[in-house]
Amino acid sequence: MVRSSATRGAGVESAAAGTTRPDDDLSPLLRWLGDQPDARKVWLVCRDGARSVHAPPEVTVVRLPGCAGELTAASYLEAAAAGATLGLELKVLVCSCPQAWRIGASVALASTLLAAWPGGPTVSCNAAEKGHRRARVNDISRLALSRRRLLMLSRLDHVWMPDVKRDQRCRTLAALRCLRTKLGSPEALSELDAPSALLVAAGCTACGVCVRACPSGALCIHQAGTGAGGFALSVSLASCVDCDRCLELCPSGTLTKIGQAAWARLIDDESEVVAVGSTDRCSHCGGVFAGGAGGSLCPLCRFKMENPFGSRMPRGLASFTPSLPRDKAWLS
């Protein structure tokens, strides 16, 4: 095996150009995994962790460019996707850095999702084991390359590389899609709840408040049916982040959450119809609204007609009657 410094040069050029890689970018490790012909066990150690690590001879110890607490579940899933056919066993050695408390949560999420593929890649976190020989710690930017790779006898076009500039959700779904392509589609993903809401809106007024309020742009209103006045409110399950913002701001209170979407539906990028209905045009202001009959008034114009002074008691305040002191002397 020989050691290449090409990655280091590329890093210097990127720094000179003013571009930086995310703290959870494991691209050099992914390229290295794509060059391996057989099963691999990889241990990841923090940049400021132990100088020496005791590990079994079949383990490759890799030193990260930063703290292991900066890695996310997407990082582990991307590594698992790169080494999916190698039976990769990835272990993160817990460090004593201030961000080490994040390791457990990220590893737990990645491990739960990878468990859907029995016999596939695994990820775990633990302290370094005792009783083994002292292993060489390889810097992630200078992993050893095979002579076949060095002589350009093999190509990297078959290696899956993620777009690390995208957000964590997109990277997670991209890694899961890659795993499904390589290892098949397991039924377990249809039973695991994802952070995406299943919504219904019986009596939706098509006001569009939820669409404008959604921070991820998951909701949309579009024309539905053969008639010109039909509409449908739908949600993109892969984009929904389950923040409940739409539920809090729905003026009519008709939008409700009935459960969580499964990870399999997010991977398939499915959309869920939340509400369907028909629209009409207000005879007074000309605005389009839902659920009315021809020539009727929109909710706003109807309210103005029923309340000439334009005021309404806030919700919950109508039943609130403060108690006044019996002594009316304070009025004089």
N, C-alpha and C positions, 0 to 999 in steps of 0.2 A: 504493500500500500504506500502511496505517496501523498504528500500534503500540498494542497493548492492554496495560493494567496490571491486568487482572482477575486474572490468575494470581498476581501479586504479592500482591494483597489476600487471595486464597484462602490463600496460604502463611502470611500473618500470622495469619489466623483459625485455621489449623491449629496454629500454634505456640502461640497463646493457649489453645487447647483442650488442649494437652499432648500432641499427636500429632505424630510426625515421619515423614517419608518415608524409605525405605531409601536408602542411598548410591548404589545402582545404578538408581534410578527415573528413567526417561526419559519419563514420561507427557506433559509439555509438548511434547516433540518428536514423540511419537506423535500427539497431537491435531493438531499442525501438518502432519504428513505426510498425515493423513486429509483435509486441506483442499486439498491440492495436486492440480492437474488433469493434470500431465504429469511426465515423468521428472525425478528429482532426484539431485544429487550433494551429499552432506553430509560435511563434515569436522568432527570433534569435537576440541576443544582443551581442555587441562586448565585448571582455574580459575586456577592460578598459573603457567600457561605464558606463551608469548610474547604481548606486548601487541598486536602486529601480525602478520598472517599474509599471505603472498603466495600467491594462488590464482587459478585461471582464472575468468573472469567467470561461468561457469555453476555455480560451486560456492557453496554456502551454508555459511559457517563458523559453528559454534555453540560457545559456551563452556559447559562443564559446571559444575555447582554444586560439584564437588569434583575429586579426582584421577581421571584416566582409569583408573588402576590399580584403582579401586574397582568399575568396571564388570565384570560377569560375562558369560559366554557367553549366559545367558538375556536379559540386557539387549540385546545385539546382535540376537538372534533375534526379540525383541519388536519392535524397530525395523524389522527386515526384514519381519516380518509386517504391520506397519502400512503399509509402503511397498512391499508385494509387487507390486502391479499398476502401480507407477510405475517399475519397473526401478531401484530404489534402489541407489546406489553409496555405501556408507558407509565412510569412512576415519577412523582414529583416529591423530592426530598424537602420536608418542611424546614424552613429556616427561622431565624429569630429576628427578621426585619419587621419594621412597624406595619407593613402591609401583609404580613404572613397570614393574618386572620382571614384574608379573602380566598386563600388557596382551597380551603375545605368546601366552600359553597360552590366555586367554579368546578372543582373536580366532581362533586356530588351530582351536579346537573349533567355534566358530560357522561359520567358513569351510568346514570339512570337511562340516558338515551342510547348509549352503546349496548346496554344490556338487552336491547331489543334484538340484537344479532348474536345469538348464542354461538360461542366459538370464534367470534370476531375479535377485533381489537379491544383492548381494555385500558383504563386509566385509573390510577389510584394515587394516594398520597400517604407518605409514611416517613419515619425517621430512618436514617442510614442503618443498615444491618451490621452486626458485629460478627467476627469469626471468619471473614473472608480476606482475601489478599487486597493490598492497596491497588486500586485501579487508576489508570491514567484518566485525567479529566480533560476532555476535548473542548476547546472553545467552539461555540456554535458557528462562528464565521470561518473556521478553518478545519472543518471536518475532513477526514481522510477520504480521498477519491480513489476508485479502482483504476488500474492501468488502462482498462478498456475505456473508461470515461475520459481519462487524460488524453489518450490517443484519438479521441473523437470517433471511436468505433461504435459507440452507442449514443442515442439521441435522447433529448429531454422532452420531445414533443408528446410523449406518452404520460408524462408526469402531470398530475392535476395540481394546479397552483391557484390559490384563492385570490380574490381582490381584497387586500387588507385595508383598502381605503374606504370600504363600505361599512355601514353600521353593524353592530354585533348581531342583530337579528338576521340581516341578510346573509352574513357570513355563516351563521349557524345553519340556516336553511340550505345554503349552497353546499355545506359540508355533508349534511344529511342526504341531500339528493345524490351527491357523489357516492356516499356509502351505499345507498339503495341501488345505484347503478352497478356497483362492483359486487355487492353481497346479496342483492335481492331485496324485496319489500316484505318485511316481517309484519305479522298481524299485531304484534305488541304495540306498534306505533299508533294503531287505531284505538288503543285503550289508554294511552298516556295523554293527560290533559296538558294543553299548551297555554301560555299566557295570551289567549285570544278569546274574546267574548262571543257567545251566541246570543243574538238580540232578536226581539220581536217588538212590533209597534202596531198593535190593534187600534185603529182609529187615527192613524198618522195624518197630519194636516198638510204635509209636504211644505212646511215652512222653511226648511233648509238650515235651521239653526245648528242641528247636530253635524251636518256636512261641513259647515264653516268652522265649527268648534273643534273638530277632530284634528289633533296635532299631527297625525301620521297620514291623513288623507285617505283613511280606509273606507269612509262612507261616501256614497254618491247617489244622486237621484237621476234617473234616466227614464226615457219613454218606454212604456211596456204595453203590450197588447196591440190589437189592430186599430183601435180607435185613436183619434188624435189627442184625446184627453186622458189616456191611461198613463200611469206612472208607477215606478217601482223604486223602493229604497233598498239598497244592497250594501253589504259590507265585505271587504276583502279580508279574509281570515289571516292571510300572511302579513298584512299591514297593520291590523288591529293590535294595539299594545295593552289593551284591557285597563285603560286609565280611568274609565267611568266618567270622563268629561262630558260625553254626549248625554249620559243619563242625568247628570246634574243640571244641564242647561236646557233640556227639552221643555218648551213652554207648556205643552199640554200634558206632560207627565205620562204619555202613552208608551214611551220607549223603556223597555225593561230587559234585564239580563236573565236568561234562563239556564245558563250553564257555560262550560268551557269547551272550545273546539279541540279536537284531537290533533296531535302532531302530524299524523298522516294527511290530514286535510290541508294543513299549512304547507307541507312539502309539495302537495299537488296544486298549490296556489288556487284553491277553490274560493268562490264567492257565495255568500249566503243571502238570500232574499229576506229582508227584514219586514217589509210591508209593501202591499200593492193597493192601488186604488185608482180613482178617476178624478180628474180636475175639472173645474168650471171657471168661468170668468165673471168677476164681480160686476154687477150692473151699475155700480156707483163709481168705483175708482178704476175699474178695468183690470185689476190685479188677478192673477191666477191663484186659485186655492183648491184644496182637496175636499171631497165629500159633499159638495153642495148640489143643489138642483139648478137647472138652467134659469138664469135671470135672478138668482139669489144674491145675497150680500156676503162678502168675505167676513171672516171673524172680526177683523178690526173695524170695518164699517158697521157691522151689526152691533158691536159694543158701543161705538160712538152714538148710534141711534138710540140704543137702550139706556145710555148714560150720557145725557146731554152735557153734564158738567165734566165729563172725562175723567172720573176718578172711580177707584174700586178699592174696597177694604182689602188689605194684604191677607194672604192665607194665614189662618190661625189667629189673626187679630180680632176677627169678628166675635169669637167666643171669649175674648179676654175683656173683663170688666173690672177695672181697678176699684178697690174699696176706698170710699171717701170717709174722712173722719166725721163722726156724728155732730161734733160741735161746728156749727157753721160760722162761728165768729171769725174764722180766718178769711171768709169772703169779704168782710167789711174793711 
